[in-house]
Amino acid sequence: MRLATAFAYLLPQRTLCVLVRHATRWRWRPWKDLLIRSVVRRYGVDLSEAETPDANAYPHFDAFFTRALRPGARPLDAAEYAIVCPADGRISQAGPVSAGHIIQAKGRRYTVAELLGDAAAAQRFVAGTAINVYLSPRDYHRVHMPCAGRLVETVHIPGRLFSVAPAMVEDVDRLFARNERLVCHFIGPDGPFVVVMVGALLVSGISTAWDGTVVPPYARRITRRRHDGPALQRGAEMARFHMGSTVIVLLPSGQADLDGPAAPGQAVRMGQRVARWQPRGT
């Protein structure tokens, strides 16, 4: 285990997230301009794609970090059965779920049941497909629907807030099943699917299109909420990360296949095809 990983176990993770939340919403111009310029310069953020390309126009850092893109910046794959990448970032892992286990990194796995916090719900995905996308500070931080679907349940699961950067993912066993997360269950015309918003160190919040801010508050226990919608189209915005993290898409057993970038570290953009539903009637 790396020294940095060992140190991460000792950090006051939630306290740091609260401090970051306040710091990234401070409207004092010298402060917010310094943060924005620093991130743009260090990570090579392309603001020409943004709906608001002027870095000085954002009221605070969080508004910059969760910025909208200009119309047409992320065209959707037009294929009828396409399942599109929900976010900009890099593939952490993408591949089949084997006997209910998902690959986290070389030599490390976690189970669908652990991730979802529900052994019964996991049964639909025990031989399915998992796609994990890591969002770095340079990326667009809104999360979109991989395919059309109606929201039927959200599950807010308490946990740690380890960094989800590649080095930590390689070191911390079952990281995605240990971090705090919001599990979103959908039913679509081609089958059920799940989108998991994974919290992480310095991620100061998760918000959704249907409930607004969901995290904070941080969960003290597993909280389930049944929904009757909304029904969202493929590519519609469903959530935002307030600072970078990871989104995981689970597709059901025998109903979908990978059809796009799958190599760890491969860059992806929201809207490009990553998988496809098996045509109806096959």
N, C-alpha and C positions, 0 to 999 in steps of 0.2 A: 504494500500500500504506500502511495506517495505521501510525503510529509504534509502537503497541502490538503490531501483527503482526510488524513487523521485530524488535522486542525479543524476541518469543516464540521466534524462531529461536536466540537466544543463551542462553536459560534452560537450566539443568541439569534437564531435565524429569524424569528418573527419580529424581534425588536429591530433588527436591521431593515426588514421589509417596511416596517412602520416609518422609520426614519427616511427611507428612500421615498416613500409615498409623499411625505411632507416636502422633501427637498425638490422633487420633480414637479410639484404644483406651486412652488413659490413664484410669484409673478414679478419679483424685483428684476428689472430689465438687465442689469449687469450680470446677475447670477444666471438667469435663464438663457441669455445670449451666449454666455461662456460655455454652459453645458451643451447647448445645441451645436455651436461651432466646433467644440472639442470632439463630439461624436461624429459629426459630418467629416471632419478632417481625418480622424483616426481610422474610421471604418469605411471611408469612401462612399458615403451615402449619396445616392443619385436623386437629388431633389427635383430634377427636370421631369420626373415621373409623377410628382406630387400635384394634387389639386391646388395646393398653395406652395409654389416653389421658392418663395422668399423666406429664408430661415428666420429673419427678424420679425415676421408677421405673427408667429405663434405666441399666444399669451403666456405659456409656460412650457417646460420641457415635455410634460406628458402629452400635451396637445401635439407637439412635434412628433413624439414617438408613436402615437396612435393615428398619425396623419392619414387622410384619404388620398387615393391615387386619382389622377385625372381620368375621365371617362375613356374607355378603350385601351387603357394601359395594360390590362390583363385579359385578353380575349379568351373565351372558353373554348375548349375542344368541342367541335360540333357533332361528333359521332353520337348516334342515338343512345348507345349503351355505355358511353364513356363515364368513368368516375374520375373527377379531377382533383388535383392537389389542392388542399384547403388553404394553404399558406405559402408564402415565399420562405425559402430556407434551404436546408440541405437534408438529404435522406440520412437519418440515423440508422435505421434498419427498415427493410421492406421484404416481406416474404410470407410463406405459409405458416400458419399456426400448427404446431405439431403436438398432438395429444394434449391440447390445452395449454401448451407452453409457447411463449413468445421469446425470440432472441433479443436480448438487450445489447450485448456486445460479445466478443469472442470469449467463450467460457462462462457466460452469465445469461441466465434466463429468469423469467418470472411467469406466473400463470395468469390466464385471462380472468379467472375467478378472483385472484388477488387484485388485479387492476380494477375490475368493476365493483369489487366489494360485494359480490353476489354470485354464488355458485350456480344457482338456477338460471340466471340470465346468461351466464357464461356458456351454457350448453349449446347455444346457437352458433358459437364461434370457436369451438374446440378444435375444429379442423378447417377454420376459415383463413382469412388473410389479414395481416397487420401491416400498416404503413405508419412509420414514425418520422415526423418532420421536425427538425431542430431550427428554431428561429434565433439568429444571432442579432446583436445590436444594430447591424447595418440593414436589416430586413424590414419589410412592410409588416406591421404587427396586427393586422386585422385577419380574422379567420373566417373562411367562407364555406358554404355547403359543398361537400364533394359530389353530391347528387341531390335530387329532389327528395323531400321527406317531410313528414309531420312529426313534430316533437311529442313524445308520449311520456317521458320521464326524465328528470334530472336527479343525480345522486351526488351530493357534496360529501366528500370523504376526507376526514382529517389526516394529517401526516406531517412528515418533516418537510424541509424546504432546501434540500441539497441543490447545488448548482446542477444544471443539466448539460453543461459544456462537455464535449467529447471525453476529456481526460477523466472527469468525475464519473461519467457513465461507464467507463471501463473499470473503475475502481470500486464503486459502491454497489454491493449486491442488491438486486431487486429494486433499484432506485425508483423507477416509475410507479411501482406498486407501493412505495413507501412515502413518496411525496404527497402533499395535499393536492386534490384534484377535483374537477367537476366533470362528471360522466353524463353525457347527453345521449339518450336513446331516441332513435328515430325509426319510423316506419315509412318506407317509400314504395312506389309502384313496383319495384323489382325485388324488394325484400327489406329486412331490418338492417340497420347499421348503427354504429356507435362512434361518436366523436368525443375524445377525452382531452380536456384542457388540463395540462399538468402544471401545477405551481412550481416555483423554483426560488433559489436564493436571490434576493433583491427584486423579485417580481412583486410589485406593490399592489397588484389587483388583477382580477378577471371580471369582465363585464359581458353580458349577453344581450342579444337583440330583443329578447322577450322580457327580461327582468332587470335590465340595467346592471348596476354594480352588484356582484355576487360575493366576491372576495376582495377586501375584508367585508364582514368579520370572518375570521378564521374558524373552521369547524371544530367543535368540541366532541361531536359524535357524528356518525353517519346520518345524514338528513336526506330523505327521499321526498320528492314532490312529483305527483302525477300531473300531467298536462294534457289538454285537448287542443293541440296546436301550439304555436302557429305552424302553418304549412309553408315551407320555404322552398324556393326553386334552386336548382343547381347554380352555384356561383353567388347566391345571395349572402350578404354578410350575416354571420351568426354570433360572433363574439370578438373580443379584443383582449390581448395581453397588454397590461401596463408594465412594460419592460419584458425582455425576451424569455422564451421558454420553449415548450415542446407540445405538439398536438399529435395525437394518435388516432388513426381511423381503423376501426375493426369492421370487417365484412364477413357475412355469414358463410358457414360451411357449404360447399358445393354450389354456390350461387354467383361467385365472382372470382376473377383471376387477375393477377398482376398484368399490366400492359403499359409499361413505361419505365422510368428510371428506378433502379432498385439497388444500385451499388452504394454502400455506406460512403458518405461524404459528397455524393453527387448533388449538384445544385439543382433546385427545382423552383418553379414559379407557380403561384396560384393560377388555376385555370388550365394547366397542361394536364394531359391524360396520364394517370398513374395506374389505373386498373379499369376493368370493364365488367359489367354485369353479363352473365350468360344470357343469351337471347331467350325470351319467353317461349316456353313450349319445347325447350331442348332437354 
